[in-house]
Amino acid sequence: MGEWVGGCLLGLTSEMKLAVPWGHIAAKLWGSQQGPPVLCLHGWLDNANSFDRLIPLLPKDFHYVAMDFGGHGLSSHYSPGLPYYQQNFVIEVQRVVAALKWNRFSIMGHSFGGIVGGMYSCTFPEMVDKLILLDTLPCALDYKELENLLTYKRGMIEHMLQIEASQKPQRVLSPEEMLQGFLKNNSHVGEECARLLLQRGTTQVATGLVLSRDRRISLPEHSIDFVSRDLLVHFIRKLQAHVLLIKAMQGFYNVRRENDADKEALNLVKDILKSVLKEWFQYTEVPGNHYVHMNQPQRVAGIIGSFLKSSTLNQL
């Protein structure tokens, strides 16, 4: 099922491609394959390089696999006509896990990757031992958003059909133009981290660089499955994982980045996690923005490392 590129020596990365019906899913690997597995899921429009600065600071005796979601990074784009819905990314996780023959593993997800990881953990609860959420929630609550849900779905359909009908070629930019444009659109990402993400997120052509992600992927709210409060409680009750939620103090509180000072949704989800999971839920806040795991990985590495170690000990 998998095609290996390079060897996997302890602490070093190697690349892997897993065959899927529309092409392949690309992934990066760290550590010994004999160690407890941790699947790392990146955020919206990011890629597996999102974890390049964090994973070297984590315990060495785990096996970390950071995948590129379909249409992102080095993974194949979906076949023409197919939309990028959250559920499809959950299915991708199951494809990767089945290919790697994992029976039980941990998930570490940043932003949208945490929502996908959370939904996977509720859908396949027996598979997930620990769930680490980096400035994200396990589900997207439809808090105050109910009237917008059909608007999001319509926007996604219209955007996809418009892109399919468009013959406009990809914009070719110089490396510096690409970097400056990326920094302008991603205010939370520092220059060094922007270069890391662009390294895996762009393709070299004769006259410069083009973004390699699928242009059908637009706004996150177009693809996210929002859930009601009652559904959220039902999902969280299914969890069999220990959950660590690391909140960046200057991070995001709203998928659409509007009303980002409104922490009510976070507090509601946090209270539900605490009341349902009790001692299996750990919450901590760290100084930094939405990309603190890239910009200042040392601020979260110790917390994550302790969590991975302690919950492993709890199993014994």
C-alpha positions in Angstrom: 0.0 0.0 0.0 2.8 2.4 0.9 5.8 3.5 -1.2 8.8 4.4 1.0 11.2 7.1 0.1 14.4 6.9 2.1 15.1 5.1 5.3 13.5 5.9 8.7 16.3 6.4 11.2 15.5 7.4 14.7 15.0 11.1 15.0 15.3 11.7 11.2 12.5 12.3 8.8 11.6 10.2 5.8 8.9 10.6 3.2 6.1 8.2 2.4 3.4 8.0 -0.2 0.2 5.9 0.3 -1.8 4.9 -2.7 -5.5 6.1 -2.7 -8.1 5.9 -5.5 -7.4 9.4 -6.7 -3.6 9.3 -6.5 -1.6 9.3 -3.2 -1.5 10.8 0.2 2.0 12.1 1.2 3.4 12.0 4.7 6.6 12.7 6.7 7.8 10.3 9.4 10.0 10.8 12.5 11.3 8.3 14.9 11.3 4.6 15.2 8.4 2.7 13.6 8.4 0.5 16.8 7.4 3.4 19.0 3.8 4.3 19.9 2.3 6.1 16.8 1.2 9.7 16.7 -0.7 11.0 13.6 -0.2 14.8 13.1 -2.8 16.7 11.2 -2.1 20.2 9.8 -4.4 23.2 9.6 -6.4 24.6 6.7 -4.2 25.3 3.6 -1.1 24.2 5.5 0.9 21.0 5.1 3.0 18.5 7.0 5.8 20.9 7.4 3.6 22.5 10.0 5.2 20.1 12.5 8.9 20.4 11.4 9.9 22.6 14.4 7.8 20.9 17.0 8.4 17.2 16.6 12.2 17.3 17.1 11.4 18.7 20.6 9.0 15.9 21.5 9.9 12.5 23.2 12.1 10.5 20.8 10.5 7.1 21.6 7.3 7.8 19.7 6.7 7.4 16.0 5.3 10.6 14.4 3.6 10.6 11.0 2.5 14.0 9.6 0.3 13.6 6.6 -0.7 16.1 3.9 -4.5 16.2 3.5 -5.7 15.7 0.0 -5.2 18.8 -2.2 -2.6 20.1 0.2 1.2 19.8 0.3 2.5 16.9 -1.7 -0.7 14.9 -1.7 -2.8 14.4 -4.9 -5.7 16.7 -5.7 -9.1 15.1 -5.6 -10.5 14.0 -8.9 -12.4 16.6 -10.9 -15.9 17.2 -9.6 -15.3 16.0 -6.1 -15.6 18.6 -3.2 -13.4 19.0 -0.2 -15.7 18.2 2.7 -14.6 17.7 6.3 -15.9 14.1 6.2 -13.6 13.3 3.3 -10.6 14.3 5.4 -11.8 12.0 8.2 -11.9 9.2 5.7 -8.4 10.0 4.6 -7.2 9.5 8.2 -8.8 6.1 8.2 -7.1 5.2 4.9 -3.7 6.2 6.3 -4.3 4.3 9.6 -5.4 1.2 7.7 -2.4 1.4 5.4 0.0 1.7 8.3 -1.9 -1.2 10.1 -2.3 0.8 13.4 -4.6 -0.7 16.0 -4.5 2.3 18.4 -2.7 5.6 18.1 -2.7 9.2 19.2 -3.7 12.3 17.1 -2.2 15.7 17.3 -4.1 18.3 15.3 -3.6 22.0 14.7 -6.6 24.2 13.8 -8.7 22.4 11.1 -6.6 19.3 11.7 -7.8 19.2 15.3 -11.5 19.3 14.1 -10.8 16.5 11.7 -8.9 14.6 14.4 -11.7 15.2 16.9 -14.4 13.9 14.5 -12.3 10.9 13.7 -11.8 10.2 17.5 -15.6 10.3 18.0 -16.3 8.2 15.0 -13.6 5.6 15.7 -13.3 5.9 19.5 -11.6 2.6 20.0 -8.7 3.6 17.7 -7.6 6.8 19.5 -5.6 6.8 22.7 -4.8 10.5 23.1 -6.1 13.6 21.3 -3.9 16.7 21.3 -5.7 19.9 20.1 -3.5 22.8 19.2 -5.5 26.1 19.3 -8.6 24.3 18.1 -11.7 22.3 19.3 -12.7 18.7 18.6 -15.8 19.8 16.7 -16.9 23.1 15.2 -19.9 24.3 17.2 -22.7 26.0 15.3 -22.9 28.5 18.1 -24.7 31.6 16.7 -24.0 30.3 13.2 -27.1 28.2 12.4 -28.6 30.7 10.0 -25.3 30.8 8.1 -24.9 27.0 7.5 -26.8 26.9 4.2 -25.0 30.1 3.1 -21.7 28.3 3.7 -22.8 25.2 1.7 -24.0 27.3 -1.2 -20.8 29.3 -1.2 -18.7 26.1 -1.4 -20.8 24.8 -4.3 -20.6 28.1 -6.2 -16.9 28.4 -5.6 -16.1 24.9 -6.8 -18.2 25.2 -10.0 -16.6 28.6 -10.7 -13.1 27.2 -10.3 -13.9 24.2 -12.6 -15.3 26.6 -15.3 -12.4 28.9 -15.1 -9.5 28.5 -17.5 -7.4 31.0 -15.7 -3.8 29.7 -15.2 -2.1 29.5 -11.8 -0.4 32.8 -10.9 3.4 32.4 -11.2 5.3 34.4 -8.6 8.9 34.9 -7.7 10.0 33.3 -4.4 10.0 36.7 -2.7 6.6 37.7 -4.1 5.2 34.3 -2.9 6.6 34.8 0.5 5.3 38.4 0.9 1.9 37.4 -0.3 1.8 34.5 2.1 2.8 36.7 5.0 0.2 39.2 4.1 -2.6 36.6 4.1 -1.3 34.7 7.2 -0.5 37.4 9.8 0.1 34.7 12.6 2.9 33.0 10.6 6.5 34.3 11.0 8.8 34.5 8.1 10.9 31.4 8.9 7.7 29.3 9.4 6.2 30.8 6.2 9.2 29.6 4.3 8.8 26.1 5.8 5.1 25.9 4.7 5.9 27.3 1.2 8.7 24.8 0.8 6.1 22.0 0.7 3.2 24.0 -0.5 4.6 25.4 -3.8 5.8 23.9 -7.1 8.7 25.2 -9.2 7.9 26.1 -12.8 10.1 27.6 -15.5 9.4 31.2 -14.5 8.9 31.0 -10.8 6.7 29.3 -8.2 3.0 28.4 -8.1 0.9 27.3 -5.1 0.5 23.5 -5.3 -2.7 23.3 -3.3 -6.0 22.6 -5.1 -7.7 25.9 -6.0 -11.1 24.3 -5.2 -10.3 24.6 -1.5 -11.6 27.9 -0.5 -12.8 29.1 2.9 -12.8 26.7 5.9 -16.4 27.3 6.7 -17.4 26.0 3.3 -16.1 22.6 4.2 -16.5 22.3 7.9 -19.4 20.2 9.4 -20.8 22.4 12.2 -22.6 20.6 15.0 -25.2 21.7 17.5 -24.5 21.8 21.3 -26.6 18.5 21.8 -24.7 16.8 19.0 -21.4 18.0 20.5 -22.2 16.4 23.9 -23.3 13.2 22.1 -20.0 13.0 20.2 -17.8 13.8 23.2 -19.5 11.0 25.2 -18.2 8.6 22.5 -14.6 9.5 23.1 -12.3 6.9 24.6 -9.2 9.2 24.4 -7.4 11.4 26.9 -7.7 14.9 25.5 -5.2 17.8 25.8 -6.4 21.2 24.6 -3.6 23.8 24.3 -5.1 27.3 23.7 -2.9 30.0 22.3 -3.7 33.2 24.3 -3.5 35.4 21.1 -4.9 32.6 18.9 -8.2 32.3 17.1 -11.6 31.9 18.7 -13.8 31.8 15.6 -13.5 29.8 12.4 -14.3 32.9 10.3 -11.9 35.1 12.3 -14.9 37.4 13.1 -15.8 38.2 16.7 -12.5 36.7 17.7 -12.8 38.3 21.2 -15.9 36.2 21.9 -14.6 33.2 23.9 -18.1 31.9 24.7 -17.9 29.0 22.3 -14.5 27.9 23.6 -15.7 28.1 27.2 -18.9 26.1 26.3 -16.9 23.3 24.6 -14.3 23.4 27.4 -17.0 22.9 30.0 -18.6 20.1 28.1 -15.2 18.3 27.7 -14.5 18.7 31.4 -17.9 17.5 32.6 -17.9 14.5 30.2 -14.3 13.4 30.3 -13.4 14.6 33.8 -9.8 13.8 34.6 -9.3 12.6 31.1 -9.4 16.2 29.9 -6.5 18.6 30.3 -6.6 22.3 29.4 -3.8 24.8 29.3 -3.1 28.2 27.9 0.2 29.4 26.5 1.3 32.8 25.3 1.5 33.1 21.5 -0.7 33.2 18.5 -2.5 30.6 16.3 0.8 29.2 15.1 2.6 29.0 18.4 3.5 25.4 17.7 5.6 26.7 14.8 6.7 30.1 16.0 7.6 29.1 19.6 7.4 25.3 19.6 9.3 25.2 23.0 6.2 26.7 24.6 4.1 23.7 23.9 6.6 20.8 23.5 7.0 20.1 27.2 3.3 20.1 27.8 2.7 17.7 24.8 5.6 15.5 25.8 4.4 15.1 29.4 0.9 14.4 28.2 2.1 11.7 25.7 4.2 10.1 28.4 1.7 10.3 31.3 -1.2 8.9 29.3 1.0 6.1 28.0 1.8 5.2 31.6 -1.9 5.3 32.4 -2.4 2.4 30.0 0.1 0.2 31.7 
